[in-house]
Amino acid sequence: MKTAYIIETGIKPWDQIVQIGDAQFSTLTLIDHDFRCVWDSWCNVAECLVEEWPIKREWRSTGWVDFCSKTEEYLLKKELAGQIKNGDLFGKNDSTNIYTIIKNIPNCPRDIINSALEGSSETILIMQKSVPLIEQLWADMTIFEKKVTTKNIKTFLEIHPQTVLCRFFDSETHAAAQFISMIDAQENLASAIKKNEIREITQQDVYRYIHTKS
């Protein structure tokens, strides 16, 4: 079964009941039967957007960590430090004791190592038109450190209106990839979908799509 898509106004995270119908925002969802197929389709769409949004970064959080000792925290810091290269950043929010990391990733979608994205819907990929100060971006993205929610996606996009936020989901029955942005990006996203000849479905079609294997 080929990838299908749903395009909606508002912020409609695939994994959340609480959603926002605000017409200032747009959500494009790609859906397929496994992560490999939906990732391939995401790459096809993202390749059409490279000229407009060339900069890509990956963000993730360690989540709640109760360190039993300074040694345990030191080992985590050492592990994170080993994952970063020049231009990447990791740090601790002193008010929550949560560590988060931002990594620069390849501009070409097919050069991106997707293991962290496949493994957790709490890992975020962002596409940007220009390169903001990574320190400010890190601070702005601490709102996601406990959980990525509809509300804090809205807050982040209001601060960074030129950014497209991508999330990925993998389950036993299907996989999905989302582009969430301000409505201004919807025309570019729709054009990329058209170029790739991906078929449209509605939310009402999702159950039947997931359970159709041919």
N, C-alpha and C positions, 0 to 999 in steps of 0.2 A: 504494500500500500504506500503510495506516495504521500509526502508531507502535505498537510492541509494548513490553512491559516484562518485566524479570526482577528479582525481589526475592529477596535472599539474606541469610543471616546471615554476618557476617564482613566483612573489608575486601577487596574484589575489584576492584582497578583494571583497567579494560578493556584497558589497553595493557601489562600486566605478567604474567609467568609466575608470579612469587612472589606468593602471596596468603595471607591469614590467615583461618582459619575460626572465630576467636574469637566466641562467641555474644554477647559484650557489644556487638558492632557490627552495623551493617546497611548493605547496599549496594543501592540501587535504580538500575537501569540502564534508560534509555529508548533504543530503537534504531529507526532509520528509514533510508531510502535516501539522504537528503541532509541537510546541516546545516540548511537552512531549515526543513524539516519537523520535525526533532528539536528545534530551537530553539523552534518554535511550541508543541510539546507540553510542552517544559520550562517555558515561560512559563505555560501552562495549569495545570500542576501547582503551580508556584511561587506563582501567584496565590492558590491555596487555602491557602498557608502563610504569607501576609503577616502575618496577625494574630499568629501564634505567633513567627515569625522576621522581624520587619520590617526589620532592619538588614542591608544588603548591602555588601560590599566586594570589590574586585578586587585581587589580588596577582600580581606577576610579577617575574622576575629578569632582569638583563642577561646572566646566565651568566658563564662565564669570559671575562675581557677582559684581554689583555696590552697595557697602554697603552705606546705607543712614546715618548710624551712627556707632560709635564704639560699641554700644550696639548690633546692628544687627550682626556685625562681631563676637563679643564675643559669641553670641548665636549659630552661626554656628560652631565656635571652640568647644563649649561645646557639641554640637550634635555629632560632629566627634569624640571627645574624648570619648564619651560614647559608640562608636562603636568599639573601639580598645581594644585589649588584649595585654599581654606581647609579645613583638616581632613584633607587628604591628607598623606602623608609619604613621602619617599624618603631613603635613606641608604646608607652603605657599611659593610660588615662589615670592620673593619680587619684581622681575622685572615685573610681570604680575598681582600680587595680586590674583592668582588662587590657591586654595587649592586642593591638591591631597592626596589620601590615599592608602596605600598598606596593605593588610591583609593576614596573613598566613591562609591558608585553609586546610582542611583535605587531607592527601595523598590519601586516598581511594576516588575515584570519587563519589561513591554513598552516601558518607557522606557530600558532599558539598551542602550547601544551595544555590540554583541557582536563587533566586528571582532577584538579581541585574543583573545577566547575561541575564535573560529573558527580563528584562525591558529596556535594552539599549545596542546597539552594540558598544557604546563608552566605555563600561566596558570590561577590558581585563583580561583573565586568562593566567598566564604563568606557564609552566612546566619546572623545572630545575633539573640538575643532582646533583648540590651541592648548598650550601647556601652562596651566596655572601653577603657582607655587605649590609643590607637593606638601609642604608643611601645613599650608592652609587647607588643602584638600583633605589631608589626614585628619585635621581637627574637625572639619565639617562632616566627615564620614563616621565620627565616633557615635553619632546618633543611631547607627546600625549595630553597635557592638553587642548589645544584648539580644536583639532580634530585629530582623528586617520586617517592617510593617508597612501597611498602606500609608499610614499617616506620616511616617518618617521618610518614605519615598517622596511624598508630596513636598515635604519641607526641603529635602535635598534638591529637588528639581527647581524649586522656587529660588534657591540660592545659586544654582548652576543651570540656568534655563537652556544653555546651548549643549548640554550633555544628554546623551542617550544611555540609559541604565539597562543592562542586560542581566537576566537571571535564567537559570537552567534547572530543570526538574527531571528526575528519573525514578520510575516506579516499575512494578512488575508488569503492569498493563500498558504503559505508554510513557513517552517522554515529551517534554515541552521546553521551548526556549522563548523568552519574551524580550521585546524591545519596549521600554517604557520611557516616554519623553513628553515634552511640551507638544501641543497640537501642531506647532509650526513644522515639526519634523515629519508629520504624517504623509505629506505629499511625496517626499523622498523615499520613505519606507514603502508606500504603495507602488511607486515606480519600480523599486527593486523587486518587489513581489511579482509585478507584471512581467518584468524581464525574465524571471525564472519560471514563469508559467505555473505557479503554485495555486492550487484550487482553494476557493473560499468555502468555509462552512460557518455555521452559527453555533452558539452555545448549545442550542437544542439538538444539534447533530452530533455532539461530542460522544455521547454514550454509544451510539450506533457505530461511529467511526472507530472507537477504541476496540469494539468487539467484532469488527469486520477484519478478517485476516487476509482477504484476497482483494 
